[in-house]
Amino acid sequence: MILSEAEFHDASTLEQAAEMIARWGKQARFLAGGTSLIVDLKTDRYGAGHVISLNRIAALRGIASVDDRVRIGALATLNEVATSDVIREKCPVVRDAAREMASPQVRNLGTVGGNIVGAVPCADLPPVLAVSNATLNLWSPSGVRNMPIEAFFVGPRETVLRDDEVLTEVLVPHSPARFGAGYARFGLREANSVAVAAVAASLQLKADGSVAQARVCLSAVAGKPTLVPDAHTALAGKVLDKNGLDRAAQAAIAAALPISDLRGSAEYRRELVGTLTRRALLTAQARATGEK
Ligand SMILES: Cc1cc2nc3c(=O)[nH]c(=O)nc-3n(C[C@H](O)[C@H](O)[C@H](O)COP(=O)(O)OP(=O)(O)OC[C@H]3O[C@@H](n4cnc5c(N)ncnc54)[C@H](O)[C@@H]3O)c2cc1C
């Protein structure tokens, strides 16, 4: 399909967006920054005849600390996330991921909502949001559904989002004391290269320094962001040390279901998962203990 065959429409409110999507159904797609969608339309992945821009819907913008959490509007750009004081202070791991993504040009257009809804297995924001205990608000004319981000993904480019739903915002709880999170990612170049493998990790420590809760989430090594419950089992109740790092790394490797492609073999990706898990956990520990 050449792009000129698609009709573009602007929605100014969520209600208008819902009305338009109801009119054209599977023939229509929502547009945020367009950094993924335009490529997909040009390569005819969807064959959509109608593109509905969400960009005039003010309610989808902004990043703010509200009560005990950070609200990130679905239209917040990757660059806004990377440069936000609120994100830097309240959930620095989300900033870490945004700063490593794509290139300045793509970060200026690409949005948080598009990164999540696109459900590409190597997307960078879902794993860091998952270990940060983030939830999503999905709006439709029949109401708002709120769910943990990890429940949103079904498989590659597949989510539980219904056709009439819009992702409106991501909610990230403020970190309690002794909480820290880290992100370790491997790409083939410094910029404009998607992750070959990536691991996000968070630790909630007790007052004595032992682990109360560990969350590890893998990216680019399975069809969807993959939490590793066995990493928590490997670390809970103990102070993180070399043995703990090794046990968590083994649990992460066991949970990975990598493919071989032009960026790396499955075997190489498994090896990366072990190393990246250790790195992400060490950053999480340093943040949880106030070292950085
Ligand atoms: C050169 C290049 C490099 C890239 N590098 C990276 C990278 O390093 N890491 C990475 O994770 N990604 C990368 N990407 C992918 C992409 O840029 C990001 O995923 C970006 O965040 C997508 O956001 P967008 O606003 O452009 O989405 P769009 O292209 O506008 O939309 C993507 C999908 O989400 C849907 N959608 C968007 N917003 C909503 C909403 N609020 N509600 C419901 N549906 C919605 C659209 O209908 C579409 O199906 C790269 C892309 C390019 C072109």
The ligand as an ORCA input file, in Angstrom:
! r2SCAN-3c Opt
* xyz 0 1
  C      14.364      4.080     13.438
  C      13.508      3.557     14.558
  C      14.110      3.148     15.725
  C      13.336      2.638     16.775
  N      13.968      2.263     17.925
  C      13.239      1.773     18.959
  C      13.887      1.375     20.174
  O      15.098      1.481     20.340
  N      13.105      0.864     21.172
  C      11.748      0.711     21.032
  O      11.111      0.229     21.960
  N      11.113      1.109     19.895
  C      11.816      1.630     18.863
  N      11.180      2.026     17.703
  C       9.719      1.837     17.570
  C       8.847      3.087     17.849
  O       9.509      4.258     17.511
  C       8.425      3.178     19.318
  O       7.805      1.981     19.722
  C       7.453      4.349     19.575
  O       7.310      4.546     20.959
  C       6.091      4.116     18.939
  O       5.258      5.209     19.302
  P       4.393      6.012     18.215
  O       3.702      7.091     18.942
  O       5.229      6.428     17.067
  O       3.375      4.867     17.769
  P       2.471      4.806     16.458
  O       3.327      4.382     15.328
  O       1.677      6.046     16.277
  O       1.467      3.623     16.883
  C       1.922      2.304     17.131
  C       0.691      1.405     17.373
  O       0.047      1.754     18.594
  C      -1.321      2.159     18.365
  N      -1.557      3.254     19.303
  C      -0.715      4.303     19.533
  N      -1.163      5.034     20.579
  C      -2.316      4.444     21.004
  C      -3.219      4.726     22.064
  N      -3.034      5.750     22.915
  N      -4.286      3.908     22.213
  C      -4.480      2.859     21.374
  N      -3.651      2.544     20.356
  C      -2.564      3.316     20.184
  C      -1.395      2.522     16.891
  O      -2.682      2.334     16.362
  C      -0.379      1.540     16.289
  O      -0.990      0.287     16.117
  C      11.928      2.541     16.638
  C      11.321      2.970     15.441
  C      12.096      3.471     14.418
  C      11.414      3.939     13.164
*
